[in-house]
Amino acid sequence: SCIASHLGRPELIDRIFSELPPDGKPRTLNELAAVASKVGLKARAVRWRPGHPLTFSCPAIVRLDPLSSAGIGHFVVVLRTAHGFVQILDMPNAPA
């Protein structure tokens, strides 16, 4: 996985998928934080709104608000930020 490799720990992807299989079901922030802790990553929930400065450290998992009230939102990984730009990784399914 790009994320695990970015962290210098490529073995993490198997451990994460073992704990939280990518089965297409929506996941909660609590589930993601629990798995991160279980595999030795530090996780902290932060709130960010478009138009506000990015004040969290990267990499980070960010929940995007749904486009409508019927939506459930979507998580992406923010790999880095620089000069007002954000590099994200959006992988809704298990890598092939």
N, C-alpha and C positions, 0 to 999 in steps of 0.2 A: 504494500500500500504506500501511496505517496506520503501520507501523514506519518506513518510509522518510520519510514525512511527519512523524512524530514527531521524527525526527532532523534535519528540515529539509533533507533530500536526497531528494526524490521520484524522482530519476533512478536511484537505487540499485536499485530493484526490477527494472528491465529488465536491468541488469548482473548482478545476483545470479541471476535466472532463466536468463540466458544461460550463466552458469558452472555452475549447478546446477539443471537443469530440474526443476520439481515434477511428477515422474512417478509418485508414489505409492510409490517404493522407500524402504526405511529408509535413513537417513543417519547417518554417524558424527560424533562431535564433531570429529574431525580434518578431515573434509570441510567442515563448517561453519566451522571456524576458518580453513582455507585460503582459502575463498571470501571470508570477511570481510576477511582481509588483502589479498587481490587487489583488492578494490574500495575499499580505503582505510579500513577500519574496524579498530579495535583489538580484539583478542579474547584472552581469557584464560580458561582452564578453572578452575573453582572447584567445590568439593563442598559441597553443602548438604543437610542432613537435616531433615525435619519436626521441629518442636519446638526447633530451634536458631535463634539470631538470624540475620537476614539481614544479611550483612556484605559484600555485593558491590554494585558500583555499577550503576545502571540507565541505559539498558535493558540487559537481559541475556538470554541464552538459557539456559534451565534444562531439564535432562533429568529427567523424572519417571520413577521406577522403575516397572517393570511390576508389574501386580497379581498375577501368578503367575510361577513360574520359567520357564514356556513363553513369556512375553511378551518384547517387545523394548524396552519403554519408549517415551517420547514426549517431544518437545521442545516447549516453549512459550516465548514471549517475555514476560519480566517488564518491563513499561513503567515502573512506579514502585511504591514502597512508602511508606506513611505511616500512622502511628498503629496499627501492627499489622495493616494490611490490605495486600494485594498486588493490583495491577491487572495482569492478564495478557491476552495476545493469543494465541489458539490457532487457528491457521489451517493445518489439515493438507493442504489442497489449494490450488492456484493460485486467486487471487481472480478472480471472473468480471467 
